[in-house]
Amino acid sequence: MAFPDIKEKRNYLNQAPFNKARIDKFLLIMVMPEALRNIDKKYGTETQSKIVSEKLELSVWGAVVPSITVPSVQVPFGGQVPQATSFTRPVYEPVTVQFTIDSEFYNWYVIWQWLSLLNNPGTSNFDQSNISGMKLPDGTIKTPEKPQFIPKYATEITLKALNEYNQIIGEFVYTQAFPTSLQGIQFNYQRADEITSGFTFAFSQLFFNIIT
């Protein structure tokens, strides 16, 4: 096996062989969906215009990547039952991540507002004010046209894996993602721990790349 040149080899030699995985080695980047950004554009104030930002970054831990399966099928032949691949990829399990709530509750608020867009806590309706432009006059939801396949309430979520030097070494991309639940907040005044929470999101496709 040929060794890499001296510039590449330096990255290998500087690695700590007993370095342990840490909870803050995954950076989650969510591009804010169009409908969510419009909430602040329409209802926000100059002092509280935060969701208008294009993305939200969270240092996360937990079950950050789901299981990947391409199941087999049984194909009876003669007196035996060989197995062959099904060539299918079942629906992915939702992903649940944990994160630390910031001092202004901004990151928790963004996800809460996202869920409120999907189902208003007061009226139980989707996007009551129609800021996403997906409702017809009769109140029914307009199906996006083919070139606009991804709904305006969904987005792309990127999970970046970091090494011990906080360099990006891998990248998971979740497409057509949207939150399905937001965990509660637990706080103990007698402890100095940071306040944490978590949320679960569903998605349609998952891609992974090694960053060299």
JOLIN-V685601 format. One record per pair of residues at least 24 apart in sequence whose ideal C-beta (glycine too) atoms are under 8 Angstrom apart, sorted by the first residue. I is the first residue (numbers start at 1). GAP is how many residues later the second one is. If there is no record, write none. Layout:
BEGIN
I | GAP
I | GAP
END
This chain:
BEGIN
14 | 151
15 | 148
15 | 149
16 | 148
19 | 145
23 | 38
23 | 75
24 | 35
24 | 37
25 | 136
25 | 137
25 | 138
26 | 33
26 | 34
26 | 35
26 | 38
26 | 71
26 | 133
26 | 134
26 | 135
26 | 136
27 | 30
27 | 31
27 | 32
27 | 33
27 | 132
27 | 133
27 | 135
28 | 29
28 | 30
28 | 31
28 | 32
28 | 36
28 | 69
28 | 71
28 | 129
28 | 130
28 | 131
28 | 132
29 | 26
29 | 27
29 | 28
29 | 128
29 | 129
29 | 130
29 | 131
30 | 25
30 | 26
30 | 27
30 | 28
30 | 125
30 | 127
30 | 128
30 | 147
31 | 24
31 | 124
31 | 125
31 | 126
32 | 24
32 | 78
32 | 123
33 | 81
33 | 119
33 | 120
33 | 121
33 | 122
33 | 145
34 | 98
34 | 118
35 | 82
35 | 92
35 | 96
35 | 97
35 | 99
35 | 117
35 | 118
36 | 74
36 | 77
36 | 78
36 | 81
36 | 117
38 | 93
38 | 94
39 | 74
39 | 78
39 | 92
42 | 87
42 | 89
50 | 56
50 | 59
50 | 60
51 | 59
51 | 62
56 | 51
56 | 54
58 | 39
58 | 41
58 | 49
59 | 40
59 | 41
60 | 37
60 | 38
60 | 39
60 | 99
61 | 36
61 | 37
61 | 38
62 | 34
62 | 35
62 | 36
62 | 136
63 | 32
63 | 33
63 | 34
64 | 31
64 | 33
64 | 95
64 | 108
65 | 30
65 | 94
65 | 107
65 | 141
66 | 26
66 | 27
66 | 28
66 | 29
66 | 140
67 | 26
68 | 138
92 | 110
92 | 111
92 | 112
92 | 114
94 | 86
94 | 106
94 | 107
94 | 108
94 | 109
95 | 79
95 | 105
95 | 106
95 | 108
96 | 102
96 | 103
96 | 104
97 | 101
97 | 102
98 | 98
98 | 99
98 | 100
99 | 97
99 | 98
99 | 99
99 | 100
100 | 94
100 | 95
100 | 96
101 | 84
101 | 93
101 | 94
101 | 95
101 | 96
108 | 74
108 | 77
108 | 89
111 | 68
111 | 71
111 | 88
112 | 70
114 | 39
114 | 64
114 | 65
115 | 64
115 | 66
115 | 67
117 | 36
118 | 35
118 | 60
118 | 61
127 | 26
150 | 25
150 | 26
151 | 25
153 | 25
154 | 24
157 | 44
157 | 46
168 | 43
169 | 41
169 | 42
170 | 38
170 | 39
170 | 40
170 | 41
171 | 37
171 | 38
171 | 40
172 | 34
172 | 35
172 | 36
173 | 33
173 | 34
173 | 35
173 | 36
174 | 27
174 | 29
174 | 31
174 | 32
175 | 28
175 | 29
175 | 30
175 | 31
175 | 32
176 | 27
176 | 28
176 | 29
177 | 24
177 | 25
177 | 26
177 | 27
178 | 24
178 | 25
END
